[in-house]
Amino acid sequence: MRPIKIGANVWIGLNAVILDGVAIGDRSGIGAGSAVTKDTPPDCVAVGHPCRVIKTITHSEMPADEELDEMWADLHDFYYQQNTQLNNL
């Protein structure tokens, strides 16, 4: 079994399957339900079964690292609030 390599700031959709030995490049997005059978480059959106690159993201379209950090923090806070509300029912 070969390790899977997932780059920094990668978003992977629900129920995506990533095969052994596949590398996903930094700042990429993998669509929900996709089957990643081969390496994907950085800065792209890939979807499908098998997964294929449908869009390359240019640096002008990307948020700055500080914005990404803030987005992850907001997402963490959102999930924390949701879990707190569920636990208080």
C-alpha positions, 0 to 999 in steps of 0.5 A: 500500500502506497501513501496518499499525499494531500497538499496544503489547503486542499478541500475534499468533497463528501464521499470522494475516494482517493486511491493508494499512491495518489498525490493531490496538489496544494490549494486544490478542490476535489468534488463530492463523490469523485474517484481520484485515480491519478495525481492532480496538480496544484491550483485546480478543481477536479471532479468526476468518476474518474476524477478529471481537472475541470478548472485551473485556478489562477493566483488572482482568483485565490484568497491570500493565506491570511484569508484562508486561515480566517476561512478555516477558523470561521468554519471551525467556529461554525461546527463548534456552535452546531455541535454545542447546540445539538448537545444542549437539546 
